[in-house]
Amino acid sequence: MGQLVGKLAVIAGQGSLPEAVANSAREQGHEVVIFTVAGQADAGFSGFETIAIPLGAIGRTRELLVESGCTRMVMA
């Protein structure tokens, strides 16, 4: 695999899938940022940069992705 450029955003929902996706991505060399809707995703993203987006600011998601250096995204 070539050099990875930018961070991978994991848009996290509930359950164990977001953490599993983030851990797998990190093991493959991705720098991961977890995005949650404040109060909607399960806790437990220890060791990951995490950004909680208030429900009223969900329209800012793209802006926050760019500000955090994410160039790729996955929803889990």
Backbone bond lengths (Angstrom), bond angles and torsions (degrees), N, CA, C in turn:
res aa  C-N    CA-C-N  psi(-1)  N-CA   C-N-CA  omega(-1)  CA-C   N-CA-C  phi
1 M - - - 1.441 - - 1.516 108.45 -
2 G 1.344 117.51 140.94 1.449 121.88 177.83 1.518 111.29 -72.07
3 Q 1.313 115.08 177.28 1.454 120.34 179.60 1.522 109.17 -66.59
4 L 1.329 116.05 134.46 1.453 121.34 179.69 1.519 108.88 -84.46
5 V 1.319 116.22 131.88 1.456 121.48 -179.51 1.518 108.49 -112.81
6 G 1.314 116.95 131.58 1.455 121.15 179.76 1.512 111.65 79.16
7 K 1.297 114.28 171.10 1.463 121.47 -177.65 1.524 110.41 -96.17
8 L 1.321 114.81 159.72 1.460 122.22 176.02 1.522 108.49 -102.15
9 A 1.320 116.76 123.10 1.461 121.60 176.00 1.521 108.91 -89.46
10 V 1.318 116.40 129.98 1.459 121.66 171.46 1.521 106.20 -108.18
11 I 1.328 116.48 111.37 1.455 121.44 177.05 1.524 105.63 -84.32
12 A 1.328 115.91 108.47 1.464 121.52 -167.19 1.520 112.74 -94.37
13 G 1.323 114.31 132.55 1.448 121.78 169.45 1.520 108.78 -102.30
14 Q 1.308 116.55 -154.76 1.460 120.79 -179.02 1.519 110.77 -90.69
15 G 1.326 115.37 163.84 1.454 121.08 177.55 1.513 112.09 93.58
16 S 1.327 115.49 -170.58 1.466 121.31 -174.04 1.532 113.72 -91.34
17 L 1.325 118.28 -11.83 1.465 120.89 -176.55 1.534 113.65 -60.13
18 P 1.333 120.13 -46.02 1.469 118.64 -179.08 1.526 113.37 -57.22
19 E 1.308 117.29 -43.03 1.463 120.36 179.60 1.528 110.81 -66.65
20 A 1.331 117.01 -39.78 1.468 120.49 178.56 1.527 110.72 -63.78
21 V 1.328 117.20 -42.24 1.466 121.27 178.45 1.524 110.10 -64.13
22 A 1.328 116.81 -44.98 1.470 121.13 -179.54 1.525 111.20 -62.58
23 N 1.324 116.98 -44.52 1.470 120.27 179.20 1.525 111.34 -63.13
24 S 1.325 117.14 -43.35 1.459 121.16 179.58 1.530 110.75 -63.65
25 A 1.321 116.19 -43.25 1.465 120.07 179.35 1.523 110.81 -62.67
26 R 1.320 116.75 -42.44 1.467 120.06 179.60 1.527 110.16 -63.62
27 E 1.337 117.46 -40.60 1.466 121.16 178.54 1.528 111.50 -62.11
28 Q 1.337 116.78 -27.56 1.465 121.71 179.64 1.528 112.39 -88.81
29 G 1.333 116.60 4.23 1.455 120.47 175.06 1.513 116.57 99.30
30 H 1.320 116.90 5.11 1.460 119.99 178.85 1.526 110.17 -81.53
31 E 1.321 116.59 142.39 1.457 121.46 169.01 1.525 105.45 -88.92
32 V 1.338 117.11 122.16 1.460 122.31 -168.78 1.525 111.43 -110.67
33 V 1.330 115.37 138.24 1.459 122.61 170.65 1.522 106.59 -122.44
34 I 1.327 116.59 127.73 1.463 121.82 178.93 1.526 108.76 -92.71
35 F 1.323 116.90 128.56 1.459 122.16 173.63 1.521 107.80 -111.58
36 T 1.317 116.34 129.96 1.459 121.27 177.56 1.518 108.96 -125.45
37 V 1.319 116.46 155.34 1.455 120.77 166.52 1.518 104.37 -86.72
38 A 1.313 116.34 120.98 1.464 121.85 -173.60 1.529 110.91 -47.64
39 G 1.331 115.38 124.55 1.453 121.97 177.61 1.518 115.02 81.90
40 Q 1.327 119.27 -1.06 1.459 121.47 -175.73 1.521 114.28 -106.66
41 A 1.309 118.60 -27.93 1.469 121.08 -178.93 1.519 109.45 -97.14
42 D 1.318 115.63 153.39 1.455 120.37 176.55 1.519 109.37 -69.38
43 A 1.314 116.13 149.02 1.465 121.16 176.51 1.524 108.78 -74.63
44 G 1.310 117.33 176.08 1.452 119.63 175.12 1.507 114.19 113.34
45 F 1.315 117.34 24.42 1.456 120.25 179.71 1.521 110.38 -99.70
46 S 1.314 115.72 40.17 1.458 121.86 -179.20 1.525 110.31 -58.61
47 G 1.323 116.24 134.97 1.454 120.60 179.01 1.516 113.96 89.92
48 F 1.320 117.49 -3.11 1.460 121.80 178.21 1.522 109.81 -115.03
49 E 1.326 115.71 144.38 1.463 119.24 169.15 1.527 106.00 -65.12
50 T 1.328 116.76 128.33 1.462 120.88 -176.51 1.523 109.78 -127.88
51 I 1.316 115.84 133.47 1.459 121.96 178.03 1.519 107.64 -122.78
52 A 1.341 116.32 119.00 1.464 121.88 177.74 1.527 108.18 -95.45
53 I 1.310 115.74 123.51 1.460 121.29 -179.00 1.527 108.10 -100.43
54 P 1.332 118.10 119.07 1.465 119.41 176.11 1.533 109.82 -60.57
55 L 1.319 116.84 144.05 1.463 121.10 -177.36 1.528 111.25 -54.07
56 G 1.314 117.57 -38.10 1.461 121.15 -179.66 1.518 113.77 -70.15
57 A 1.328 117.77 -12.19 1.467 121.75 -178.28 1.524 111.86 -112.69
58 I 1.323 117.47 17.43 1.460 121.09 -175.83 1.534 111.33 -59.33
59 G 1.326 117.21 -26.14 1.460 121.44 177.55 1.520 113.19 -66.66
60 R 1.322 117.36 -15.23 1.470 122.03 179.23 1.525 112.18 -88.48
61 T 1.310 118.69 3.64 1.465 121.31 -174.39 1.523 111.95 -54.84
62 R 1.311 118.01 -47.88 1.472 120.35 -179.21 1.520 110.30 -59.69
63 E 1.319 117.10 -45.16 1.463 121.67 178.91 1.527 110.94 -59.54
64 L 1.325 116.85 -43.24 1.465 120.89 179.62 1.528 111.55 -66.86
65 L 1.327 117.14 -36.40 1.465 120.82 176.42 1.527 110.37 -60.65
66 V 1.315 116.28 -46.91 1.465 120.78 -179.54 1.528 110.29 -64.81
67 E 1.343 116.87 -46.20 1.467 120.95 -179.33 1.523 112.25 -59.50
68 S 1.321 117.02 -33.28 1.464 120.46 -177.47 1.530 112.69 -85.90
69 G 1.332 117.67 -3.15 1.459 121.09 177.32 1.514 114.71 86.75
70 C 1.325 117.41 15.22 1.469 120.65 -179.60 1.526 110.13 -80.63
71 T 1.315 115.21 132.71 1.460 121.16 177.25 1.522 111.89 -116.86
72 R 1.324 116.10 -7.34 1.466 122.35 179.33 1.520 108.15 -137.99
73 M 1.339 116.59 155.66 1.456 120.10 -176.58 1.523 110.00 -146.52
74 V 1.328 115.26 146.05 1.455 122.06 172.92 1.525 107.23 -138.79
75 M 1.325 116.42 142.55 1.469 120.60 176.33 1.520 107.97 -103.59
76 A 1.326 115.07 131.44 1.468 119.15 -179.30 1.515 109.98 -141.14
